[in-house]
């Protein structure tokens, strides 16, 4: 019989390593692993699942009162060394009173100074943390030396020394959060020492856990520990940063997704009243984690001041949509998260003014929140606000009267004046528009009140007769308004883009583009919009303008939301010729009668918009044969600068060419180019 050799007993993995030196008062859980030349001082806590392995040849040091929480890993390389406070050489040095939390990784050579805090899943490698530093969650600190008392915000990557030198100082709120993270047992032991001896006992040793008299994070003694404000929400403790709200994070993502860089400014109370802001260090990175870390650092550094952020267009070299994100009392503003871009198209909703009011401001003044957002948008782009009103009779003739001018640029003053104008002209049409103080022209007129409205409504583009019917899109944008937005974009030389998203992608801010609209004609843009809405009846759909010169996009306007009827986009305006001459010219105002009813309200509104923007009007006509060949003939020139005179001339030309195609042409007299071509009559 063949004899089988007996297998040798397995050699212990760490049998050749030095034994750790553990002080009798230290608490080492049976499920914790401490291997090699590890020196553990008095009152140290090493929780279950923690791993401290000095198997690289160099010793570790864990100072008095330090805490190593569940799942933390401390390891070291065979070659790297750091100089400890006792002038000896170590692979890893953990100072007295330091705290290493769950899943944190400290890989030597590393030095953690006295009273430091290392947050969840943060990594420290080949680095030194000075005394009293706080490293928040999911951060990376590598190849740098962090000065004492500095804060590494959550998610920040610090791999260059200049980054470490610019880190903000630790604030009391950071120390409170770090102390709360250390757990219920620690906080109760610090604030109620008399409970510790009876509640926290070490299961494997006669030495009670409560004898571990480690100081709190940041070296705050029990008698001096501040009373922590509860962060509980529905009974659950929130362990996230109190400075960056989800709305701010989403706003940052919107900036970055559109290719903008992020800028930050701050101002104290005195400078804020004067509108004087100071710029924080620029954020060079486009990575979301780096931007959020820098933003959190700026908020921490200027805790008692106003702070606002804005997008920076690297192509146009200008700032986009400043948003105030922190008040002087340190509380962040809660802002709406929408896509951001400069625009002259009304209807987009976003918080863009540096003087953003709290969310309850709009309701307190009785104004529609969407209207308040439009005011913020115009003010954020440097425009002044103007208002006009008219009764239903003059509205049909396109005759508006100007309200008292609004001189102030402060949002509360503008909203108050706007509310006063709406209250003064109840039962009338009221529209708002932006005034460009440099170009001396108006932009983006928006009808905000109609006679049948009980409260002012925002988001409409242009006007419709009070008796007209509207097909309501699910987002509150009517078919006529969507067509008006498209018309205005095309008339200003912009191209039109369309995007859609289902409910899940909409929450994440992820949009997909519909088929691109290459042509700049209104009819083709409206047709493409109708096609996209028909293809995506259960999705969110939004439209936006594209500036072909600056290669950037304007603010999108959501025109459809799931859960309601798809928006039926109105076709382009057309003219129905009358069988006989009008009883009275369009511009007749002496007896207050309405003008000719042969011109549609859409055509009247379009002509008014072109005139308000400083464009000239001309007409072209073609019979059926020439229309197929694209050969248009120029009609008699349209004289007059007033809307009534132009509309009368247009009506006369339509009567003259009643059997032909007629199209309206808008001409920019400065650029010497056409901004609009739309067919307004067909035979």
C-alpha positions in Angstrom: 0.0 0.0 0.0 1.3 3.4 -0.9 1.8 5.6 2.1 0.3 9.1 1.7 2.4 12.0 3.2 0.8 13.9 5.9 0.3 17.6 5.0 2.2 20.1 7.1 0.1 22.4 9.3 -0.5 25.8 7.7 1.9 28.5 8.6 0.2 31.5 10.2 0.1 34.4 7.8 1.5 37.0 10.2 3.6 34.7 12.4 6.8 36.4 11.6 5.5 39.9 12.3 6.1 41.9 15.5 3.3 41.8 18.1 1.3 45.0 18.5 1.7 47.1 21.7 -1.8 47.8 23.0 -2.4 49.9 26.1 -4.6 48.2 28.7 -7.1 51.0 28.6 -7.6 50.8 24.8 -10.7 49.1 23.5 -10.0 46.6 20.7 -13.1 44.7 19.4 -12.6 41.0 18.8 -13.7 41.4 15.2 -11.1 44.1 14.6 -7.7 43.2 13.1 -4.5 44.7 14.4 -1.4 43.1 13.0 2.3 43.9 13.1 4.3 46.6 14.8 1.3 48.8 15.9 1.6 51.0 18.9 -1.8 51.7 20.4 -2.0 54.3 23.2 -4.4 54.8 26.0 -8.2 55.1 25.5 -8.1 54.2 21.8 -11.2 52.7 20.2 -10.8 50.2 17.3 -14.3 49.2 16.3 -15.4 45.9 14.7 -14.3 45.4 11.1 -11.5 47.8 11.3 -8.1 46.7 9.9 -4.8 48.0 11.0 -2.0 46.0 9.4 1.6 47.1 9.7 3.0 44.2 7.6 5.2 46.4 5.4 8.0 46.5 7.9 7.5 50.0 9.4 5.6 50.7 12.6 2.2 52.4 13.1 1.3 54.8 15.9 -2.2 55.4 17.1 -2.3 58.3 19.6 -4.2 58.6 22.9 -8.0 58.9 22.5 -8.1 58.2 18.8 -11.1 56.4 17.3 -11.0 53.9 14.4 -14.6 53.2 13.3 -16.1 50.2 11.7 -14.6 49.2 8.3 -11.7 51.6 8.4 -8.5 50.4 6.8 -5.0 51.5 7.8 -2.1 50.1 5.8 1.3 51.1 4.6 3.9 50.7 1.9 7.2 49.0 2.6 9.3 52.0 1.7 7.5 55.3 2.6 8.0 56.8 6.0 6.8 59.9 7.9 8.3 61.6 10.9 6.1 61.4 14.0 5.7 63.9 16.8 8.3 61.9 18.9 10.8 62.4 16.1 10.7 58.7 15.3 10.0 57.2 11.8 6.7 55.6 11.1 4.7 54.4 8.2 1.4 55.7 9.6 1.0 58.2 12.4 -2.5 58.8 13.9 -2.4 61.7 16.3 -4.1 61.9 19.7 -7.9 62.4 19.5 -8.0 61.8 15.8 -11.1 60.1 14.3 -11.1 57.7 11.3 -14.7 57.0 10.3 -16.4 54.1 8.4 -14.7 52.8 5.3 -12.0 55.4 5.3 -8.6 54.4 3.9 -5.4 55.6 5.3 -2.4 54.2 3.3 1.1 55.0 4.5 3.2 56.9 4.3 0.6 59.1 6.0 0.4 61.5 8.9 -2.8 62.4 10.6 -2.4 65.2 13.1 -3.9 65.6 16.6 -7.7 66.1 16.6 -8.1 65.4 12.9 -11.3 63.9 11.4 -11.4 61.7 8.3 -14.9 61.2 6.9 -16.6 58.2 5.2 -14.8 56.5 2.4 -12.2 59.2 2.2 -8.7 58.2 1.1 -5.4 59.6 2.5 -2.2 58.5 0.8 1.3 59.9 1.0 0.1 63.0 2.7 0.2 64.9 5.9 -2.9 66.4 7.7 -2.0 69.2 10.1 -3.5 69.5 13.6 -7.3 69.9 13.7 -8.0 69.3 10.0 -11.4 67.9 8.9 -11.7 65.8 5.8 -15.3 65.3 4.8 -16.8 62.3 2.9 -15.5 60.7 -0.3 -12.4 63.0 -0.5 -9.0 62.1 -1.8 -5.9 63.7 -0.3 -2.6 62.6 -1.9 1.0 63.8 -2.3 0.3 67.0 -0.3 0.7 68.6 3.1 -2.5 70.2 4.4 -1.9 73.0 6.9 -3.4 72.8 10.4 -7.1 73.7 10.8 -8.1 73.3 7.2 -11.3 71.8 5.7 -11.3 69.3 2.8 -14.9 69.4 1.5 -16.9 66.3 0.5 -15.9 64.8 -2.8 -12.8 67.1 -3.3 -9.6 65.7 -4.9 -6.5 67.4 -3.4 -3.4 66.2 -5.3 -1.5 69.5 -5.7 0.1 71.6 -3.0 -1.5 74.8 -4.3 -4.9 73.2 -3.8 -4.0 72.3 -0.2 -2.8 75.8 0.5 -6.1 77.3 -0.7 -8.4 75.1 1.4 -10.8 77.0 3.7 -10.6 77.0 7.5 -12.6 74.6 9.6 -15.8 76.3 10.9 -17.7 75.4 14.1 -20.5 73.9 12.0 -17.9 71.5 10.5 -16.8 70.4 14.0 -20.4 69.9 15.1 -21.1 67.7 12.0 -18.0 65.7 12.6 -18.8 65.2 16.2 -22.3 64.0 15.2 -20.9 61.6 12.7 -18.8 60.0 15.5 -22.0 58.4 16.7 -24.7 58.5 19.3 -22.5 56.8 21.9 -19.7 59.4 21.5 -22.0 62.4 21.6 -23.9 61.2 24.6 -20.7 60.3 26.4 -19.4 63.9 25.8 -22.6 65.6 26.9 -23.7 63.2 29.6 -20.6 61.6 31.2 -22.7 60.2 34.1 -24.5 57.8 31.6 -21.4 56.4 30.1 -20.3 54.2 32.9 -23.6 52.3 33.1 -24.4 52.1 29.4 -21.2 51.4 27.4 -19.3 48.3 28.7 -16.7 46.5 26.8 -17.8 42.9 26.2 -14.4 41.3 26.2 -12.6 43.1 29.0 -13.2 44.3 32.5 -12.1 47.7 31.5 -15.2 49.8 30.7 -15.4 51.5 27.4 -16.4 54.7 29.1 -12.9 55.1 30.6 -11.6 56.0 27.2 -11.6 59.8 27.7 -10.8 60.9 24.2 -11.5 64.5 23.4 -14.0 65.3 20.8 -13.1 66.2 17.2 -11.4 69.6 17.1 -10.3 69.3 20.8 -13.5 70.5 22.3 -13.7 69.5 25.9 -17.0 67.9 27.3 -17.7 71.0 29.3 -17.2 73.3 26.3 -19.0 71.1 23.7 -21.6 73.2 21.9 -25.3 72.2 21.9 -25.8 70.6 18.5 -28.8 71.6 16.5 -30.8 68.6 15.4 -30.5 67.7 11.8 -33.3 65.1 12.1 -35.9 64.9 9.4 -38.8 62.6 10.0 -36.9 60.9 12.7 -33.8 60.2 10.6 -30.5 61.9 11.0 -29.2 63.6 7.9 -25.4 63.3 7.5 -25.0 65.5 4.4 -23.5 69.0 4.1 -25.8 71.8 5.2 -24.4 74.3 2.7 -25.0 72.6 -0.7 -28.7 72.0 -1.1 -29.9 69.6 -3.9 -31.2 72.6 -5.8 -27.7 74.2 -5.9 -26.2 70.9 -7.0 -28.7 70.6 -9.8 -28.1 74.2 -10.8 -24.4 73.4 -11.1 -25.1 70.4 -13.2 -27.2 72.5 -15.5 -24.3 75.0 -16.0 -21.8 72.2 -16.7 -24.1 70.3 -19.0 -24.4 73.4 -21.2 -20.6 73.9 -21.4 -20.4 76.8 -19.0 -17.7 77.3 -16.4 -18.7 78.3 -12.8 -17.8 81.6 -11.1 -18.5 82.6 -7.5 -18.8 86.1 -5.9 -19.4 87.2 -2.3 -20.3 90.4 -0.5 -20.9 91.4 3.0 -24.1 93.2 4.2 -22.8 96.7 3.4 -21.4 95.9 -0.1 -24.5 93.8 -0.9 -26.8 96.8 -0.4 -24.5 98.7 -2.8 -24.3 95.9 -5.3 -20.6 95.5 -4.9 -19.4 91.9 -5.2 -16.0 90.4 -4.8 -14.8 87.5 -6.8 -13.8 84.2 -5.2 -10.8 82.2 -6.7 -11.8 81.0 -10.2 -12.9 77.4 -10.6 -10.8 76.0 -13.5 -12.1 72.5 -13.5 -15.2 71.3 -15.3 -15.6 68.2 -13.2 -18.7 68.2 -11.1 -16.9 66.9 -8.0 -14.2 69.6 -8.2 -16.7 72.4 -8.8 -18.9 71.3 -5.9 -15.9 71.0 -3.6 -14.7 74.5 -4.5 -18.2 75.9 -4.1 -18.6 74.3 -0.7 -15.2 75.7 0.3 -16.2 79.2 -0.8 -19.5 79.0 1.1 -17.6 77.8 4.2 -15.0 80.6 3.9 -17.7 83.3 3.6 -20.2 81.9 6.1 -21.5 85.3 7.2 -21.8 86.9 3.8 -23.9 86.7 0.6 -22.6 84.3 -2.0 -23.8 84.0 -5.6 -22.6 81.8 -8.5 -23.0 82.3 -12.2 -22.2 80.5 -15.4 -19.3 81.8 -17.6 -19.7 81.4 -21.4 -16.1 80.7 -22.6 -17.0 81.6 -26.2 -18.9 84.8 -25.7 -16.7 85.8 -22.7 -19.7 86.8 -20.6 -21.4 85.7 -17.4 -24.7 83.8 -17.5 -27.6 83.8 -15.0 -26.2 84.8 -11.6 -27.9 83.0 -8.7 -27.6 83.9 -5.0 -27.0 80.7 -3.1 -26.3 81.9 0.4 -27.7 84.6 2.7 -25.8 86.6 5.2 -27.1 84.4 8.0 -25.4 81.4 6.4 -28.6 79.8 5.2 -28.6 78.8 1.5 -31.3 80.0 -0.9 -33.6 77.4 -2.3 -33.6 78.0 -6.0 -35.5 76.4 -8.9 -33.4 74.0 -11.0 -34.0 74.8 -14.7 -31.8 75.0 -17.7 -29.8 78.2 -17.8 -28.7 80.3 -20.8 -29.0 83.9 -21.9 -32.2 84.5 -23.8 -34.6 87.1 -25.1 -37.4 84.6 -25.3 -40.0 85.0 -22.6 -41.5 82.0 -21.1 -38.3 80.4 -19.7 -38.4 79.9 -15.9 -35.2 80.1 -13.9 -33.9 82.0 -10.9 -31.2 84.2 -12.3 -31.0 87.4 -10.4 -28.4 88.0 -7.8 -31.2 89.5 -5.6 -33.3 86.5 -5.7 -36.2 86.6 -3.3 -37.3 83.7 -1.1 -39.7 81.2 -2.6 -42.6 82.6 -0.7 -42.1 86.1 -2.1 -44.2 85.6 -5.2 -47.2 84.2 -3.4 -47.0 87.0 -0.8 -47.3 89.6 -3.6 -50.0 87.7 -5.4 -47.9 87.3 -8.6 -47.6 84.1 -10.5 -44.3 82.4 -9.8 -43.6 82.0 -13.5 -44.0 85.8 -13.9 -41.6 86.4 -11.0 -39.1 84.1 -12.7 -39.4 86.0 -16.0 -38.7 89.3 -14.1 -35.6 87.7 -12.5 -34.5 86.6 -15.9 -34.7 90.0 -17.5 -33.1 91.7 -14.5 -30.3 89.1 -14.5 -29.5 90.0 -18.1 -29.2 93.7 -17.3 -32.6 94.8 -18.8 -35.0 97.2 -17.3 -38.7 96.4 -17.0 -41.5 98.2 -18.8 -45.3 97.6 -18.8 -48.1 98.5 -21.1 -51.9 98.2 -20.9 -54.9 98.4 -23.2 -58.6 97.7 -23.1 -60.2 95.0 -25.4 -61.2 97.5 -28.1 -57.7 99.0 -28.4 -56.2 95.5 -28.1 -57.7 94.5 -31.4 -56.2 97.5 -33.0 -52.8 96.9 -31.5 -52.9 100.2 -29.5 -51.1 100.0 -26.2 -50.6 102.7 -23.5 -47.5 102.8 -21.4 -47.7 102.4 -17.6 -45.6 104.5 -15.2 -41.9 103.6 -15.9 -40.2 101.3 -13.4 -36.8 103.0 -12.6 -35.5 100.6 -10.1 -33.4 97.4 -10.9 -34.1 95.8 -7.6 -36.4 92.8 -7.9 -38.6 93.6 -4.9 -39.2 97.2 -6.2 -39.9 95.9 -9.7 -42.4 93.3 -8.4 -44.2 95.8 -6.3 -44.5 98.2 -9.2 -45.7 95.4 -11.4 -48.3 94.3 -8.9 -49.5 98.0 -8.6 -49.8 98.2 -12.4 -51.9 94.9 -12.5 -54.1 96.1 -9.7 -54.6 99.5 -11.4 -55.7 97.9 -14.7 -57.9 95.0 -13.7 -60.1 94.0 -16.6 -57.5 95.1 -19.2 -54.7 93.5 -21.1 -51.3 94.1 -19.5 -48.0 93.1 -21.0 -44.4 93.3 -19.8 -41.2 93.7 -21.8 -37.5 94.2 -21.2 -35.7 97.4 -22.2 -32.1 97.2 -23.4 -30.6 100.4 -22.0 -27.6 100.3 -24.4 -29.4 99.4 -27.7 -32.5 101.6 -26.6 -34.9 98.9 -27.8 -37.4 96.6 -26.2 -37.1 92.8 -26.0 -39.4 89.9 -25.3 -42.9 91.4 -24.8 -45.1 89.1 -22.8 -48.8 89.4 -22.1 -49.2 88.8 -18.4 -52.9 89.7 -17.8 -56.1 89.4 -19.8 -59.5 90.8 -19.0 -60.9 87.4 -18.2 -58.0 86.5 -15.8 -58.7 86.5 -12.1 -55.0 86.8 -11.3 -52.0 87.8 -13.4 -50.7 84.9 -15.5 -47.2 84.6 -16.8 -45.7 82.6 -19.5 -47.7 83.8 -22.5 -45.9 85.2 -25.5 -47.9 87.9 -27.3 -51.6 88.4 -27.1 -54.7 86.7 -28.3 -58.2 88.1 -28.4 -60.3 87.5 -25.3 -62.9 85.6 -27.2 -60.4 83.2 -28.9 -60.1 79.6 -27.8 -56.8 78.1 -26.7 -55.6 74.6 -27.0 -53.9 74.1 -23.6 -50.6 72.2 -23.5 -49.9 70.2 -20.4 -47.2 72.6 -19.3 -49.4 75.7 -19.4 -48.0 76.9 -22.8 -50.8 77.2 -25.3 -50.5 76.3 -29.0 -50.5 79.9 -30.0 -47.8 80.8 -27.5 -45.6 77.9 -28.6 -46.0 79.2 -32.2 -45.2 82.7 -31.1 -42.0 81.6 -29.4 -40.9 79.8 -32.6 -41.8 82.8 -34.6 -39.8 85.2 -32.4 -36.8 82.9 -32.4 -36.8 82.7 -36.2 -37.4 86.4 -36.6 -34.4 87.2 -34.5 -32.1 85.0 -36.7 -32.0 82.1 -34.3 -32.5 78.5 -35.2 -34.9 76.3 -33.3 -33.9 73.1 -31.4 -36.3 70.6 -29.8 -35.5 68.1 -27.0 -37.6 65.5 -25.2 -37.2 63.3 -22.1 -39.2 60.7 -20.3 -40.1 61.1 -16.6 -37.0 59.3 -15.4 -34.6 61.2 -17.5 -36.4 64.4 -16.8 -35.6 64.1 -13.1 -31.9 63.6 -13.9 -31.9 66.5 -16.3 -31.0 64.3 -19.3 -32.7 65.3 -22.6 -32.5 63.8 -26.1 -32.6 65.9 -29.2 -35.3 65.5 -31.9 -34.3 65.6 -35.5 -32.4 68.9 -36.1 -34.2 71.7 -37.9 -31.7 72.9 -40.5 -33.9 75.5 -42.2 -34.6 78.9 -40.7 -38.2 79.3 -42.0 -41.0 79.5 -39.6 -43.3 77.0 -41.4 -40.6 74.3 -41.4 -39.8 74.9 -37.7 -43.5 74.6 -36.8 -43.9 71.5 -38.9 -40.9 69.9 -37.2 -42.3 70.9 -33.8 -45.6 69.3 -34.6 -43.8 66.1 -35.7 -41.8 65.9 -32.5 -44.8 66.4 -30.3 -46.7 63.7 -32.2 -43.8 61.2 -31.8 -43.5 61.9 -28.1 -47.0 62.4 -26.7 -46.1 61.0 -23.2 -42.7 62.8 -22.8 -41.5 66.2 -21.7 -40.8 68.4 -24.8 -39.0 71.7 -24.8 -37.8 74.1 -27.5 -34.9 76.5 -27.4 -33.1 78.9 -29.7 -29.7 78.4 -31.2 -27.4 81.4 -31.9 -25.5 80.4 -35.1 -22.9 83.1 -34.5 -21.9 82.5 -30.9 -22.7 78.8 -31.1 -24.6 78.7 -27.9 -28.2 77.9 -27.0 -30.8 80.1 -25.4 -33.0 79.2 -22.4 -35.3 76.3 -23.2 -39.1 76.5 -22.7 -41.0 73.4 -21.7 -44.1 73.2 -23.9 -45.4 69.7 -23.1 -45.5 67.5 -20.0 -46.8 64.0 -19.6 -50.2 63.3 -18.2 -52.2 65.7 -20.3 -53.2 66.2 -23.9 -50.3 66.7 -26.3 -49.8 70.3 -27.3 -51.3 71.1 -30.7 -49.1 73.7 -32.2 -50.9 76.3 -34.2 -50.0 76.8 -37.8 -48.4 79.9 -39.1 -50.6 83.0 -39.3 -52.5 83.4 -42.5 -54.7 86.2 -44.0 -58.2 85.6 -45.3 -59.0 88.3 -47.9 -62.3 90.1 -47.4 -64.8 90.4 -50.2 -64.9 94.1 -50.0 -63.0 97.0 -48.6 -62.7 97.5 -44.9 -65.2 99.9 -43.4 -62.5 101.7 -41.5 -58.7 101.8 -41.7 -56.8 99.8 -39.1 -55.1 102.8 -37.6 -58.4 104.7 -37.0 -58.4 105.8 -33.4 -60.5 108.9 -33.3 -63.8 107.2 -32.4 -62.3 104.2 -30.6 -63.7 101.7 -33.0 -61.8 98.5 -33.7 -59.8 98.2 -36.8 -60.4 95.9 -39.8 -61.2 92.4 -38.8 -59.6 91.0 -42.0 -56.2 90.8 -40.4 -55.7 87.9 -38.0 -54.6 88.6 -34.5 -51.4 86.5 -35.1 -50.5 88.6 -38.0 -51.2 91.8 -36.1 -49.0 90.6 -33.2 -46.2 89.6 -35.6 -46.1 93.0 -37.2 -46.1 94.7 -33.9 -43.2 92.6 -32.6 -41.2 93.4 -35.7 -41.8 97.2 -35.3 -41.1 97.1 -31.6 -37.7 95.5 -32.3 -36.8 98.2 -34.8 -37.2 96.1 -38.0 -38.7 97.4 -41.3 -41.6 95.7 -43.0 -41.9 94.8 -46.7 -44.2 92.5 -48.7 -43.6 90.2 -51.6 -46.1 88.4 -53.8 -46.2 85.6 -56.4 -48.8 83.9 -58.5 -49.1 80.1 -58.5 -46.6 79.5 -61.3 -43.9 81.8 -59.8 -44.6 80.5 -56.3 -43.6 77.0 -57.4 -40.4 78.4 -58.9 -39.7 80.5 -55.8 -39.8 83.7 -57.9 -41.2 86.4 -55.7 -42.0 90.0 -56.7 -41.6 92.9 -54.4 -44.8 94.8 -53.6 -45.1 98.5 -53.0 -43.0 99.7 -50.1 -44.7 99.8 -46.7 -44.5 103.4 -45.3 -44.9 104.5 -41.7 -43.3 103.7 -38.4 -46.5 103.4 -36.3 -48.1 100.0 -36.0 -51.5 101.3 -37.2 -49.9 102.8 -40.4 -48.0 99.7 -41.2 -51.0 97.4 -40.6 -53.1 99.7 -42.9 -50.5 99.4 -45.6 -50.3 95.6 -45.2 -54.0 95.3 -45.5 -54.1 97.4 -48.6 -51.4 95.3 -50.3 -53.3 92.1 -49.3 -56.4 93.4 -51.0 -54.5 94.4 -54.1 -52.9 90.9 -54.4 -55.9 88.9 -53.3 -55.4 86.2 -55.8 -51.7 85.7 -55.2 -49.4 84.3 -52.5 -48.2 87.1 -50.2 -45.4 86.9 -47.7 -44.3 89.2 -44.9 -40.6 90.1 -44.7 -38.8 91.6 -41.7 -35.6 93.5 -42.5 -32.9 94.5 -40.0 -31.8 98.0 -41.3 -28.5 97.8 -39.5 -27.3 94.4 -40.5 -28.9 94.7 -44.0 -30.5 91.3 -43.8 -33.8 89.6 -43.5 -34.9 88.4 -40.1 -38.3 87.0 -41.1 -40.0 85.5 -44.1 -43.5 84.1 -43.6 -46.4 83.5 -46.0 -49.5 85.4 -44.8 -51.8 84.8 -47.7 -52.5 82.0 -50.2 -54.9 82.1 -53.2 
